[in-house]
Amino acid sequence: MCVQVFFCELCKKCTYVCMYTIGIPSKKRKVERKGKAEKAIENAMSSFIKYQQEAEERFFTFEEEQLKRENELRREEREHELRLFQMLGQMMRPPEQEHYTQHYPTSYYNFEN
């Protein structure tokens, strides 16, 4: 059932304005409904995608924490090696002159007796 004499873009069957274009449906349009299997598959896919995103976020968080821990360990190792080399350098340095020779009293050097 049409109302006016114009071309309808929706039905393209008549040169009248169809009831659909003015908001009064003359007959029910067939609505495409998804079956139970399609809904189940969509739900499963959306759940899987959500799980994958969460797992990916957890993985990246874990990787960042692991890198931070490794960097901290490397820094501590470098500091430890630096302290060891400083101690080794102090041990290898010749002692100062006044500490190297001992001053004995002159009675020890008296060889006349």
Disulfide bonds with the S-S distance in Angstrom:
none
